[in-house]
Amino acid sequence: MVMDILSSQVSAVPFFDGAATRRRRSATFSLNVRATLPFPHQNSTYYKELEAAVDVVQKACNFTLHVQSSLFSTDGKIIEKNDQTPVTVADFGVQALISLELNKLFPSIPLVAEEDSAFLRSRNLVGTVLDAITATDSSTCKSLTQDDVLEAIDRGSKEAFVFGPKPATYWLLDPIDGTRGFLMAGKAFYVVGLALVVEGEIVIGVMGCPTWKEDLSEKSSADIDEEWDSLNGSGTVMIAHKGCGTWMKTLNSQLKSPDVWTKCFVDGSDVIHKARFCISDSEKWEAQLSPLFKAVSNTDNVGSNQIHLLRACCGSLCKYLMVASGRASIFILRAKQKAVMMAWDHAAGIICVHEAGGKRLGEI
């Protein structure tokens, strides 16, 4: 499903709810809400939804780490879709896990997500996905069947719902944004992104980045390469709620650690050569503002006609995360005539940047 979510500052083109084309039974699956949010529920309309979103995204991130740990030692864990985009069992597993939990907690709220089960069905790979899910959490997922997994994945597909004439409330999910980063085994970012849209407006967003590392923005390119090669990130979860700001905390690998949230603000640099830029993975700086400024990766000597370009791979959501956290100052997304903007690639990031004090400007 294609939407132009960049048409307004924090809004997505509205979907329309109505009767579902098919009703799915709820599989036996449980996840206790454990998140403690950094603001009181009295100040937030969607507190329960955000609590659940934080927990399920955090659990999904830990699932991806489990799959990643066996990625290069087990056959069949890396697959490709027909469009040659790299996709993993983690991609489908994350969508299944999140779909199952959200459908249990909020059965009246539809899910719009990136994947459908057609590829798994055609390659008979659903068993591999089910095995990965049950291996991660056998106690709560032991009763899942292959049909449960297929139905959960298809709950987010474009064929799942017929929408009526009124604005909808719906979840928007990118199970793994930056799959190439996932395949790089800790040497790049990838993000699990989940947002809630109500009457055309993004009201909450959650981004989980299992490979998030310490702030590398002040280090030289050589030092950054060494950090990527030698360290595993502690991971992070970033959240935003309309009117309540943007916050982030360390990813809890065991879901037992107390939540310690830090409020996020965008970088306040107002001078070009002091700002930190990031661009799309597929772009080079030569295609952006190179007639005016030369891009450098070393922060030691950034001149007045130069800009500091950060290493930021992979996907779009990690760039939003960098801007919302203040690590990057600007994310330039160059408009392409033939490119299709997918809402799940941007929704969670847009509200996180907005609630951290950032703005979306016009196209270039």
N, C-alpha and C positions, 0 to 999 in steps of 0.2 A: 504494500500500500504506500503510495507516494503522497507526501504533503510538503508544502512550502512553509516550514515552521519559522523561516527567517523573515517572513513578511511583516512581523511586528516584534517588539522588543523582547517580550517573554511569552508570546502566544503562539499557538499552533493553529492551523486551519482546522475548524471544528469538525469532528465526526458527528454522526447522528445515531442515537441509540434506537432500539426497537427490538422486535422479537428475534431471537437467535434462529438461524436456519436449522440448528440442531442443538439439543441439550445434552450435556455430557454429565455422566455420573461422577461424583467425587471419589477419587481413589483414597485408600487408607494411607494417610501421610500426615505427619504432625511436626510442628516446629513451634516450641514455646517462645513467646515474645520475651526477649531478654534486654532489649536496648533501653537505655535510659537517655532520654533526649535532653539537650542543654537548655531548654526553655519550658515553662509551665504549660500544661495542656489547656489552661484557660485562655491563653493567648493565641492558640493555634486551632484552626477549624479542622485540620486534617491530621491531628496528632496520632490517632490510632493507625491511620494509613501509613504515616511516616514511620512509626514504630515497627510495623510489620515489614515495610520496605527495607529498612536498615537491616533487620535480622535476616531477611531472605537474601539480600544482596551479599551480606557478609558470609552467609553459609555458601552461597554460590561461588564466591571468591575462593573459599577454602576447597570447594570441589574442584575448581580449575587447577589449584596447586597440586591436588592429589593426582589428577589426570596428567598434568605436566611432568610430575616426577617419574611417571612410567612411559612418557611419550616416546622416548628413543630406545626403549628396551622391549616394547610390546608391539607386535604387528597389528595393523589395522586401526591405530589410534589417530592417524593423520589421513584425511580424505579431502577431496576437492569437489566443489559443486560444478555444475555444467558451465558456469560463467568463469571458471578458472580461479575464482576467489578461494583462497585456502580456508578450509573449514575443518574443525576438529570435533571429536566426540564431546569435548567440553562445551562447544557451542550449543549442540542439541541438548546435552545434559542440563546445562544452565537453564535453557528455556523450559525444559520439562519441570525441573525443580521449582522454579519461580511460578510457573503456571499452576502447578498443583497446589502450592501454598496459597497463592492469591485467590484461586477459585474456592478454596475451602473457607478462607476468612471473609472474602468479599465476593460472593457468587453472583451478585447482580452487576458487578463492574467488569465489562469486557476487557480483553487484553489484545493489544496490537503489537506484534513482534516481528522479528526479521525472518525467522525460519519457518518452514513447514516440513512435513514428514515425507514428502514425495521422494527425496533422495535416499533417505534411510530405507524406505519401503523397496525402492528399485534395487538397492544394493544389499538388502537383507542385513542391515547393520544395527537394527534396533536392539538386538541382543547385546551388542557391544556397549551401547549407551546404557542399557539397564544394568549390566554388570558393573559399569563404572559408578553409577549412582548408588547401588546397593553396597559396593565395596567401601564407599565413602561414609555411609551412614546406614549400616545394616539394621540397626534397631528400629528406626522409624520408616525405613523404606523396604523392609523385608517382604511385605505383602504386595508390593508393586508388581504388575505384570507388563508384558510388552505392549499390550493394548492400552494400558494406562499411560505409558510413556508416549505412544503415538498420539493418543487423544489429547494429552496435555500439550504437546508440541503444536498440534493443529488448532488448539484453542486460540492461538495467537495469529493464525494464518489469515490471509485476505478473504478466504472463503468461509470463515467461521460465523460471521454475522451479517445480517441485512440491517442497514441503519434507516431510521425513520426521519421525520421532518424536524425534530428538536435537537438542540445541542446535547452532546453526550458527555458522560464521565467515563473515562477509559484509562487504563494503564498503557504505557508506551515503553517497550523493552528492546534494548540491544544486548543480547546475551553475552557477546564478546566483541567489543569495538576495538579494532586493532589486532585481528587474528594473527597477522604476521608477527606482531610483538609477542604474542603468546608462544608462537613457534620458535622464538629466539631464546627461549629458556632463561628468562631473567635478565637478559641484556637489553630489554626495551620495555616500554609500558604497554599494557592493555587494560581495558576498563569494562566492568559490568555496569551498564547504565539503565536506570529505571526511573520513570517520571509518571506523575498523575496529572491528567488534563481534565479540567472541569469547564464546560461551556466555552471551549476554545482557548482557555488560559492554562498555562503550566503552573500548577500550584505547589507541587513538591518535586524534588529531584534527589536522587541518590546515585553516587558514583563510587564504585569499589575498584581500587587499583592495587592488586596484590604485589606488584613489583615496584611500588613507589619507594624512592630512596631519599636520603638526606638532600638538602638543598645544594645542588651542584652549580648554581648560577654564577658564583664568584670564582670558580676554578677554571684553569686553563683547559683547552681541548684535550691535551695529553693526560691531564689528571682525571678528566671526566671519563676518558676511554678506560683508564686503569680502574676507576671505581666500578664501571659497568662490568668489567671483566672479572673483578675479584669479589664483589659483594652481592648478596641477596638483599633486596629491599624488605623492610618490615611491613610494607603495605599500608594503605590508608583507606578510610571511608569518608567521603564528603557528602554532606546533606544540605539541603536548602528547603525552607518552607516560606511561602508567600508572607512577607511582613515580619519574619522572624530571623532573618539573616542567613548566612552560610557558615557552616561549622565543619571541622574535620577532626578525626581521631585515628589512632593506630588501629590497623586491622587486628582483631582478636582471633588468633588462629584456633583457639580452643573454645571460643564463645563464653569464657568464664571470667575474663579479666574485667575489672571495673572500667566503665566508660569515662575517659578524660577528654573532654571536647575543647578545642581551641577555635575561637571565632576568627573567620577569615575576612580579609580585606584585600582588594585589588591594589596593585602597586601604584604609588602616587607620583611616579616620575612624570615631569612635564617638559623634559628636554629630550630630544630624539636620541642623542648619543649616550644618554644615561638609561634609556629604556632597554628592555630585553624582549626580543621578537621571537615568534615561532610561526611557521607556515605549514601548509599541507605537506604530507609525506611525498606526494607526487610532484611537488613544485620545487623549483630552484629559485634562489633569490634573484637571479638574472631576469626572471620573468615578472618580478614584482617592482621594486622601486630602485633598481640598480642605476638608472641614469642620475639619481640624486645622492644615493648612499651606497657605499660598499659594505658588504656583510663580512664581519670577522667573528671568529669563535673564541678568541683569546680576550679576556677582559682587562688585561694589563694596560693596553694602550688603545683605547677607543677614541678616535679623533672626532672632530666636529662633522666630518663628512662620512662617518662610518656608523654602523649600527651593530649591536651585539645580537647575533643569531644563535638561539639555543638549539641544542639537539633535542628533538621531541618526536619520538616514534613509539607507538604507531597508532593510527586512527585519529579521529577528531576530538573525542571526549577527553583524551589526556591533555590536549591543548587547553580546553576549557578549564580543566582541573588546575593546570599550571597558572592560568590567568587568575582564576578565583582565589587561589592560595597566595597570590602575590609573587610567585616564583617567576612568571613571565608577565610582561607588561601588556603585550599586544599579540593577538592571534589574527593573522591575515589569512582569510579564506577567499581565494580568488574565484570570481564567478566564471563559470564555463558554460558556453551555449549548449553543449551536448550532454553536460553532466546532469544527473538526477539527484536532487537532494532528498535523502531519506530522513524522516522525522526522528527516528530512533538514534540517529548518529549525532543529534544536536540537543534534543529536548532537555535532558537532565543537566547538560552543561550550560545551557542558556540561563536557566533559573539560578544555578549556582553562581555564575558570574554576576547576574543582575543583583542578587541579594547580597553579594560581597561589595557592591558599589560600582560595578562595571556597567558599560553600555555597549550595545550593538550599533555600529554605524552602518552607512550605506555600502553598496557593492563597489568594487574597483575592477 
